[in-house]
Amino acid sequence: MNVIKTKQCSSCSVSFPCGDTPEGMKCWCNDFPPIFAPTDVVDCLCPDCFKKASRAKIEDYVATVTPENASDNKAKNLPPSSVLIEGIDYDIENGKQVFKAWYHLKRGYCCQEDCLHCPY
């Protein structure tokens, strides 16, 4: 039986739930792309710190992508996810959901719709 643990964030020291639930639900961190390994921390990060660290790592990676190398990017090889995360996959601009370059990279191709943040 899985048990929810309460942990303390290695970055900001806030307490947060960590782990799978007894009802079979996966931990909240499973919604994030599996690209971030917290090597600088002693233990887990809270949802806010984890999101910030993931976003920074993703933005660093996206900055290296050019139209010439976008088709051969590591994001498209990640396991598919139906969960979109605000600030990572999209932003809200003028009340509208605008996909970020990371979302387009995960899709793996250009849809030819002239998207604002298309890396292709």
Residue pairs with C-beta under 8 A, 6 or more apart in sequence:
1 22
2 19
2 20
2 21
2 22
2 24
3 19
3 22
4 17
4 18
4 19
4 20
4 21
4 22
5 17
5 18
5 19
6 15
6 16
6 17
6 18
7 15
7 16
7 17
7 18
7 43
7 44
8 14
8 15
8 16
8 43
9 15
9 16
9 44
9 45
9 46
9 49
10 38
10 41
10 42
10 43
10 44
10 45
10 49
11 41
11 45
11 46
11 49
11 53
12 46
12 48
12 49
14 46
14 48
16 44
16 46
16 47
17 28
18 27
18 29
18 44
19 27
20 26
20 27
28 47
29 44
29 47
29 50
31 81
31 83
31 85
32 50
32 51
32 54
32 85
32 88
33 54
33 58
33 75
33 78
33 81
33 88
33 102
33 106
34 78
34 79
35 54
35 57
35 58
35 61
35 74
35 78
36 50
36 53
36 54
36 57
38 44
38 45
38 50
38 53
44 50
45 53
51 85
51 87
51 88
54 88
55 87
55 88
58 88
58 102
61 74
61 75
62 100
62 101
62 102
62 105
62 119
65 73
65 101
65 105
65 119
66 119
67 119
67 120
70 105
70 119
70 120
71 108
71 109
71 120
73 105
73 108
73 119
75 102
75 105
75 106
75 108
76 105
76 106
76 107
76 108
78 106
84 90
84 103
86 92
88 100
88 102
89 99
89 100
89 102
89 103
89 106
90 97
90 98
90 99
90 100
90 103
91 97
91 98
91 100
92 98
98 116
98 117
99 115
99 116
99 117
100 117
101 117
101 118
101 119
103 117
104 110
104 115
104 117
104 118
104 119
104 120
105 119
109 120
110 118
110 120
